[in-house]
Amino acid sequence: MKPAPFAYERARSLDHAIELISGAEDARLLAGGQSLIATLNMRLSRPQLLVDINRVPGLDRIVMRDGKVEIGALVRYAQAERSTEIATRAPLIAKALPYIGHPAIRNRGTVGGSIAFGDPAAELPACFVALDAEAVIAGPSGSRVVKADTFYRGLFESALTPHELLKAIRVPAATGETRTGFAEFARRHGDYAMAGLAATARANGKALADIRLVFFGVATTPVRARGAEAALANGDLEAAVKALATDLIPPGDVQATSAVKRQLAGVLLKRVAAELMEARS
Ligand SMILES: Cc1cc2nc3c(=O)[nH]c(=O)nc-3n(C[C@H](O)[C@H](O)[C@H](O)COP(=O)(O)OP(=O)(O)OC[C@H]3O[C@@H](n4cnc5c(N)ncnc54)[C@H](O)[C@@H]3O)c2cc1C
């Protein structure tokens, strides 16, 4: 199918992008286009104006700042896969990136596009929450920072308003005590996951502390399994798996029934818990 007619503007700067989206009734930002163009072609979305941010300077950098890795919204997945900072200071993201689509999609798709779009089955939004990261948002009245735990509000709904732009995400840099785990089940490699799990923890002697278990593909947003986190912190994996029965209420979808997703979540938790216990990850 072809998209409904729309106007197109290329933003020269961050301020220009905000001016353009604030001035139009129904404008949409265009980053990698890997989700937006599909929704336009299927006429799930009919914006009047597309504001292309691909040439906005300064949004495609990965920098260390105040103990955090700042990943600009326009950093492509492929660029992040090649980054030493991401490999060493944000290893959970490095683990998740190869699961996103295929190389052609990773060459265009952006970190900011994935976080802003917030597909409930996508890998990076779950990592964003598991990492206790934050979103740097720019809008007509300046910049603000929103913690990942409060960023997602519902299905494809986030703290971003229609006149705002995600500038970057900030991820606390990994230390020697940081542990990460990632696993997902998809029908074919590169498909969206039927269920997945992104996790972080801090090694505390032989135990784990500050555990964050974030499932994706099982709810309308990435979802923390708080009962399982508490059980795992007590070193009780079986209790953690049992706790998923109340932590997760997965709706069935075209990929799998609710019962299958529950089963998969338990298997994922066992795999990821073993990964978290490994000496350095
Ligand atoms: C065949 C195929 C397979 C895929 N498989 C996967 C997969 O397995 N896992 C996965 O996670 N994704 C997958 N994707 C989607 C891909 O990851 C997209 O790149 C991502 O969802 C959106 O990033 P984008 O840069 O392409 O954003 P766009 O498509 O350009 O934009 C997506 C939405 O986010 C908004 N937006 C973009 N950037 C910003 C910003 N900086 N601030 C505010 N709003 C913004 C846009 O206005 C739009 O509404 C797949 C895509 C395809 C085509």
The ligand as a Gaussian input file, in Angstrom:
#p B3LYP/6-31G(d) Opt

LIG

0 1
 C       11.298000      -6.126000       9.092000
 C       11.486000      -5.387000      10.393000
 C       11.834000      -6.108000      11.524000
 C       12.007000      -5.444000      12.746000
 N       12.356000      -6.192000      13.846000
 C       12.526000      -5.559000      15.013000
 C       12.909000      -6.286000      16.178000
 O       13.095000      -7.515000      16.163000
 N       13.061000      -5.592000      17.332000
 C       12.867000      -4.232000      17.395000
 O       13.015000      -3.645000      18.474000
 N       12.527000      -3.531000      16.318000
 C       12.352000      -4.148000      15.122000
 N       11.994000      -3.399000      14.039000
 C       11.730000      -1.934000      14.188000
 C       13.015000      -1.140000      14.236000
 O       13.732000      -1.462000      15.397000
 C       12.783000       0.382000      14.222000
 O       13.977000       0.916000      13.822000
 C       12.389000       1.064000      15.509000
 O       11.184000       0.525000      16.008000
 C       12.130000       2.556000      15.310000
 O       13.319000       3.242000      15.051000
 P       13.466000       4.189000      13.813000
 O       14.706000       4.977000      14.018000
 O       13.379000       3.424000      12.540000
 O       12.224000       5.177000      14.012000
 P       11.068000       5.701000      13.007000
 O       10.446000       4.548000      12.304000
 O       11.631000       6.795000      12.172000
 O       10.080000       6.315000      14.062000
 C        9.293000       5.494000      14.900000
 C        8.395000       6.372000      15.782000
 O        9.182000       7.014000      16.774000
 C        9.107000       8.442000      16.639000
 N       10.471000       8.950000      16.853000
 C       11.599000       8.555000      16.213000
 N       12.663000       9.178000      16.726000
 C       12.195000       9.986000      17.716000
 C       12.809000      10.890000      18.626000
 N       14.137000      11.101000      18.639000
 N       12.008000      11.549000      19.497000
 C       10.663000      11.346000      19.529000
 N       10.039000      10.516000      18.691000
 C       10.796000       9.842000      17.794000
 C        8.607000       8.685000      15.219000
 O        7.913000       9.912000      15.106000
 C        7.692000       7.496000      15.007000
 O        6.448000       7.730000      15.589000
 C       11.828000      -4.030000      12.815000
 C       11.513000      -3.298000      11.665000
 C       11.331000      -3.967000      10.455000
 C       10.992000      -3.160000       9.233000

